[in-house]
Amino acid sequence: MLDVCLLGTGGMMPLPYRWLTSLMVRYNGKSILIDCGEGTQIAMKEKGWSPKPIDVICFTHYHADHISGLPGMLLTMGNAERTEPLLLVGPKGLTRVVSALRVIAPELPFEIEFMELTDQEERIDFDGFRLEAFRVNHNVVCYGYNIVVERAGKFQLEKAQALAIDRKYWGRLQKGETVEIEGNTYTPEMVLGSKRKGLKVTYCTDTRPTESIVRNAQEADLFICEGMYGESDKKQKAKEYKHMTFYEAAELAKKAKVSQMWLTHFSPSLIRAEDYMDAVRKIFPRSVAGKDGKTIELMFEEE
């Protein structure tokens, strides 16, 4: 199960009724935060979630509305007596940008580790899930992210018994480990069935439509995509500033065959996103105008 919360849905500046765009995902005791603009801590508090257990913070790019909340977030983590290392992931320049921001948060009781993205697509594996980063098209270097949980096949009892594998090794094989017993090597594939459908969340914002988004979002269970403008006369402005309209995002969702799409990163001038959704749903019916605090629990398919 993946817990997904869209903490804020605003672009450019926080508003009294809309925090800046940020996403938090929780899986199997681990937490991932993507983007951390001004007000992210407050949005998290309103949701009732804690920043202390965050394992990874990813940044799409380094415009202020996506990273200016980081110093305060780090200080809050430190005040919560966090001691575990924190991994930060983002485009090239991450170490320099964060070091500059830490002038106002110089002393922390935990180590910060940096992973700078330089390739068009990169993959980072963790225990039980992985992050996939892919370049998009903004006026600065910017990445979208997938959070992917793969699901191994079912444990095949008869296969384990036929191979005379001691029961005490079954759990390790189920977790994907290879075990050696008295000179014999046993791999998970020897006792597991075919892979089952996992879970996938795709997040991208501050970009024009790109082929990389369609390819990386393929069949995502949840596609969270920027919709800077809902007004039909704002397409030229979206092109000029390297953003997207609601309708362009819907076309991407349709091409990528995702299960559902949430729009986010709304322009401050856009008051009621829902007013434009009927036209959006004509393109991609399973479209939703995101709201601060919107949450979903994504579950594995029943068999």
C-alpha positions as CSV (number, residue, x, y, z in Angstrom):
1,M,0.0,0.0,0.0
2,L,1.2,3.5,-0.9
3,D,-0.1,6.5,1.1
4,V,0.0,9.5,-1.2
5,C,-0.7,13.1,-0.1
6,L,-0.7,16.2,-2.3
7,L,0.3,18.6,0.4
8,G,-0.1,21.8,-1.7
9,T,-1.2,22.6,-5.2
10,G,-0.1,26.2,-5.8
11,G,2.5,27.5,-8.1
12,M,4.7,30.6,-7.8
13,M,3.5,31.8,-4.4
14,P,1.5,30.4,-1.5
15,L,-2.0,31.8,-1.0
16,P,-4.2,31.8,2.1
17,Y,-6.2,28.9,0.6
18,R,-3.5,27.1,-1.4
19,W,0.0,26.0,-0.3
20,L,2.9,25.6,-2.7
21,T,3.1,22.3,-4.6
22,S,4.6,19.4,-2.6
23,L,4.0,15.7,-2.5
24,M,4.6,13.2,0.3
25,V,4.4,9.4,-0.2
26,R,4.7,6.8,2.5
27,Y,5.4,3.2,2.0
28,N,6.4,0.4,4.4
29,G,7.6,2.8,7.1
30,K,9.5,5.0,4.7
31,S,8.6,8.5,3.6
32,I,9.5,10.4,0.4
33,L,8.9,14.2,-0.1
34,I,9.0,15.7,-3.5
35,D,9.6,19.5,-3.5
36,C,9.5,21.7,-0.5
37,G,8.3,25.2,-1.1
38,E,7.4,27.8,1.4
39,G,4.6,26.5,3.7
40,T,5.3,22.8,3.2
41,Q,5.7,22.3,6.9
42,I,2.3,23.9,7.6
43,A,0.6,21.8,5.0
44,M,2.2,18.7,6.6
45,K,1.0,19.8,10.0
46,E,-2.5,20.3,8.7
47,K,-2.5,16.8,7.3
48,G,-1.2,15.4,10.6
49,W,1.9,13.9,9.1
50,S,5.4,14.3,10.6
51,P,8.6,15.4,8.9
52,K,10.8,13.4,11.2
53,P,10.6,10.0,9.4
54,I,11.3,11.5,5.9
55,D,14.0,9.4,4.3
56,V,14.3,11.2,1.0
57,I,13.6,14.7,-0.3
58,C,13.6,15.0,-4.1
59,F,13.6,18.3,-6.0
60,T,12.3,18.8,-9.5
61,H,14.3,22.0,-9.9
62,Y,15.6,25.0,-7.9
63,H,13.0,27.7,-8.4
64,A,12.0,29.2,-5.0
65,D,8.5,27.9,-5.0
66,H,9.9,24.3,-5.0
67,I,12.8,24.6,-2.5
68,S,12.5,27.7,-0.3
69,G,10.9,25.7,2.5
70,L,13.9,23.4,3.0
71,P,15.9,25.3,5.7
72,G,12.9,25.4,8.0
73,M,12.1,21.8,7.3
74,L,15.7,20.7,8.2
75,L,15.6,22.7,11.4
76,T,12.3,21.1,12.4
77,M,13.7,17.7,11.7
78,G,16.7,18.6,13.9
79,N,14.5,19.9,16.7
80,A,12.6,16.5,16.6
81,E,15.9,14.9,17.5
82,R,16.4,13.2,14.2
83,T,19.9,11.5,13.9
84,E,19.4,9.3,10.8
85,P,21.0,10.6,7.6
86,L,18.8,12.4,5.1
87,L,19.1,11.8,1.4
88,L,18.5,14.8,-0.9
89,V,18.0,14.1,-4.7
90,G,17.9,16.7,-7.4
91,P,19.4,18.2,-10.6
92,K,23.1,19.1,-10.8
93,G,24.0,21.9,-8.4
94,L,22.0,20.4,-5.5
95,T,25.0,20.5,-3.1
96,R,25.7,24.1,-3.9
97,V,22.1,25.3,-3.6
98,V,21.5,23.5,-0.3
99,S,24.8,24.7,1.1
100,A,23.7,28.2,0.4
101,L,20.3,27.7,2.0
102,R,21.9,26.2,5.1
103,V,23.6,29.5,6.0
104,I,20.4,29.9,8.1
105,A,20.3,26.3,9.2
106,P,24.0,25.6,9.8
107,E,23.9,23.1,12.7
108,L,22.0,19.8,12.4
109,P,22.2,16.6,14.4
110,F,22.0,14.5,11.3
111,E,24.1,14.0,8.1
112,I,22.8,15.2,4.7
113,E,23.7,13.0,1.7
114,F,23.4,14.4,-1.8
115,M,22.6,12.6,-5.1
116,E,22.9,14.9,-8.1
117,L,21.1,13.9,-11.3
118,T,23.0,14.5,-14.5
119,D,21.6,11.9,-17.0
120,Q,18.4,12.2,-19.0
121,E,17.0,9.3,-16.9
122,E,18.3,7.8,-13.7
123,R,17.1,5.1,-11.3
124,I,17.7,4.9,-7.5
125,D,16.9,1.7,-5.7
126,F,15.8,1.5,-2.1
127,D,14.6,-1.4,0.1
128,G,11.2,-2.3,-1.4
129,F,10.8,0.5,-3.9
130,R,12.7,2.7,-6.4
131,L,12.8,6.2,-7.7
132,E,13.0,6.9,-11.4
133,A,14.0,10.5,-12.4
134,F,13.5,11.8,-16.0
135,R,14.3,15.1,-17.6
136,V,11.4,17.3,-18.6
137,N,11.2,20.7,-20.4
138,H,11.3,23.8,-18.3
139,N,13.3,27.0,-18.6
140,V,15.9,25.5,-16.1
141,V,17.0,21.9,-15.7
142,C,14.0,20.0,-14.3
143,Y,13.1,16.4,-13.6
144,G,9.9,14.4,-13.1
145,Y,9.8,11.4,-10.8
146,N,8.3,7.9,-10.6
147,I,7.9,6.1,-7.3
148,V,7.7,2.4,-8.2
149,V,6.9,-0.5,-5.9
150,E,7.4,-3.8,-7.7
151,R,5.6,-7.0,-6.4
152,A,7.3,-10.3,-6.6
153,G,5.4,-13.5,-7.5
154,K,3.7,-15.6,-4.9
155,F,5.8,-18.1,-2.9
156,Q,5.3,-21.5,-4.4
157,L,5.3,-24.0,-1.5
158,E,5.5,-27.0,-3.8
159,K,8.6,-25.7,-5.5
160,A,10.4,-25.1,-2.2
161,Q,9.5,-28.6,-1.0
162,A,10.6,-30.2,-4.2
163,L,14.0,-28.6,-3.8
164,A,14.1,-29.6,-0.2
165,I,14.9,-26.1,1.0
166,D,14.7,-25.7,4.8
167,R,11.7,-23.6,6.0
168,K,14.1,-21.2,7.7
169,Y,15.3,-19.9,4.3
170,W,11.9,-19.3,2.8
171,G,11.5,-15.8,4.1
172,R,14.8,-14.7,2.7
173,L,13.9,-16.1,-0.7
174,Q,10.5,-14.3,-0.6
175,K,12.3,-11.0,0.1
176,G,14.4,-11.5,-3.1
177,E,17.6,-12.8,-1.5
178,T,19.8,-15.5,-3.0
179,V,20.8,-18.2,-0.4
180,E,23.5,-20.8,-0.4
181,I,22.9,-24.0,1.5
182,E,25.6,-26.7,1.7
183,G,27.2,-25.6,-1.5
184,N,23.9,-25.2,-3.4
185,T,22.7,-21.8,-4.6
186,Y,18.9,-21.0,-4.6
187,T,17.5,-17.9,-6.2
188,P,14.1,-16.3,-5.6
189,E,13.0,-17.3,-9.1
190,M,13.3,-20.9,-8.2
191,V,10.5,-20.7,-5.6
192,L,8.4,-17.7,-6.8
193,G,5.6,-17.4,-9.3
194,S,5.4,-14.8,-12.0
195,K,5.7,-11.1,-11.0
196,R,2.5,-9.5,-10.0
197,K,1.4,-5.9,-10.8
198,G,3.0,-3.4,-8.5
199,L,2.2,0.3,-7.8
200,K,3.5,3.4,-9.6
201,V,3.0,7.1,-9.0
202,T,4.3,9.7,-11.5
203,Y,4.9,13.3,-10.5
204,C,5.9,16.1,-12.9
205,T,5.6,19.8,-12.7
206,D,7.0,23.0,-14.4
207,T,7.3,21.6,-17.9
208,R,6.0,21.6,-21.4
209,P,4.5,18.3,-22.6
210,T,7.3,15.9,-23.6
211,E,7.7,12.4,-24.9
212,S,9.7,11.6,-21.8
213,I,6.6,12.2,-19.6
214,V,4.4,9.9,-21.8
215,R,7.0,7.2,-21.7
216,N,7.8,7.3,-18.0
217,A,4.2,7.7,-16.9
218,Q,3.0,4.7,-18.9
219,E,0.2,2.9,-17.0
220,A,0.9,4.8,-13.7
221,D,-1.7,4.1,-11.0
222,L,-1.6,7.9,-10.3
223,F,-0.3,10.6,-12.5
224,I,0.2,14.0,-10.8
225,C,0.8,16.6,-13.3
226,E,1.1,20.4,-13.4
227,G,-1.9,22.3,-14.8
228,M,-0.7,25.9,-14.5
229,Y,-3.6,27.3,-16.6
230,G,-7.2,26.3,-17.0
231,E,-8.2,29.3,-19.1
232,S,-8.3,28.4,-22.8
233,D,-6.6,31.6,-23.8
234,K,-3.5,30.9,-21.7
235,K,-1.8,28.4,-24.0
236,Q,0.6,30.9,-25.5
237,K,1.6,32.0,-22.0
238,A,2.1,28.4,-21.0
239,K,4.5,28.0,-24.0
240,E,6.4,31.2,-23.2
241,Y,7.0,30.3,-19.6
242,K,7.5,26.5,-20.2
243,H,4.4,25.4,-18.3
244,M,1.2,23.4,-19.2
245,T,-2.5,23.9,-19.5
246,F,-5.0,21.6,-18.0
247,Y,-5.8,20.3,-21.5
248,E,-2.2,19.5,-22.4
249,A,-1.8,17.5,-19.2
250,A,-5.0,15.6,-20.0
251,E,-3.6,14.7,-23.4
252,L,-0.5,13.3,-21.7
253,A,-2.6,11.2,-19.3
254,K,-4.5,9.8,-22.2
255,K,-1.4,8.9,-24.2
256,A,0.3,7.3,-21.2
257,K,-2.8,5.3,-20.3
258,V,-2.7,6.1,-16.6
259,S,-5.4,5.0,-14.2
260,Q,-6.1,8.6,-12.9
261,M,-4.7,12.1,-13.1
262,W,-4.5,14.8,-10.4
263,L,-3.8,18.3,-11.6
264,T,-1.6,20.6,-9.5
265,H,0.7,23.7,-9.5
266,F,-2.1,26.1,-10.3
267,S,-1.4,29.8,-11.2
268,P,-2.2,32.3,-8.5
269,S,-4.6,33.9,-10.9
270,L,-6.6,30.7,-11.1
271,I,-9.2,30.7,-8.3
272,R,-11.5,27.7,-9.0
273,A,-9.8,24.9,-10.8
274,E,-12.9,22.8,-10.8
275,D,-14.6,25.3,-13.2
276,Y,-12.5,24.0,-16.0
277,M,-12.7,20.3,-15.4
278,D,-15.7,19.4,-17.5
279,A,-13.6,20.2,-20.6
280,V,-10.6,18.4,-19.2
281,R,-12.6,15.2,-18.6
282,K,-13.7,15.2,-22.2
283,I,-10.1,14.5,-23.0
284,F,-9.3,12.2,-20.1
285,P,-12.4,11.3,-18.0
286,R,-10.4,10.2,-14.9
287,S,-9.1,13.7,-14.2
288,V,-9.3,15.4,-10.9
289,A,-8.4,19.0,-9.9
290,G,-6.0,18.6,-7.0
291,K,-6.7,20.1,-3.6
292,D,-4.3,20.7,-0.7
293,G,-4.3,17.7,1.5
294,K,-5.8,15.4,-1.1
295,T,-4.9,11.8,-0.2
296,I,-5.2,8.4,-1.6
297,E,-4.2,4.9,-0.5
298,L,-3.1,2.9,-3.5
299,M,-3.6,-0.8,-2.9
300,F,-2.2,-3.9,-4.7
301,E,-4.6,-5.6,-6.9
302,E,-6.5,-8.5,-5.3
303,E,-5.9,-11.9,-6.9
